[in-house]
Amino acid sequence: MIYAVDFDGTLSFGEWPSVGPVNRELVDYLISRQGTGDKVILWTCRAGKPLADAVEFCRRYGLVFDAVNDNLPEIIEQYGSNSRKITCDVYIDDRAFHVDDYEYTGEVDIGRIESALIRFADRVSMAV
């Protein structure tokens, strides 16, 4: 399995550009997955020093990424190119909305989407 994981609000509960507090449960889970041969990609909007700070923050907690804002070398080789979209099996992001959470009825129901996103945001804020 390949996991692509966001930093702000996901691995770190802090406010950008700071780092921390750590989401220890998620960090430990990803480390355990790497121990079974799975790969972990840091997939974040951070760049420059804020990105370096995030990578170092995770390293201090034992999470060393297989790639950062990039596809794995074996994926690039497999497809013969490096698309901007990260190839993975699982995206972990505090702003994620899973397609199964929305039942398409032929019309886009913005109210239902917003309601589901608010419920998700409330769960995340309660975890912090």
Protein Blocks (a to p, Z undefined) as FASTA:
>chain_A
ZZdddfehplpmcdcfbecjddfklmmmmmmmmmnopacddddfbecjllmmmmmmmmmn
opacfbehiacfklmmmnopacfbdcdfbdcdfkbccfklpccehiacfklmmmmmmmmm
mmmmmmZZ
